[in-house]
Amino acid sequence: MELLESFTEGDLDKPSHAPPERQSHFSTYRECLLMLTLKWMMHRGNVADAKRAAGR
């Protein structure tokens, strides 16, 4: 959290070092951090769907 809190708005908009094929989703530090948080929510949704399909 300390690292995240140390970023300014300008820092978050700096270009990332993502490979060219990933620039559409990871072009800035802000987008990288957003994807990091959304990834876990997506996986949690997958688990919920699997549990529902299994009747739990």
Secondary structure as UniProt FT lines:
FT   HELIX           2..6
FT   HELIX           9..12
FT   HELIX           20..22
FT   HELIX           23..26
FT   HELIX           29..53
FT   TURN            54..55
//
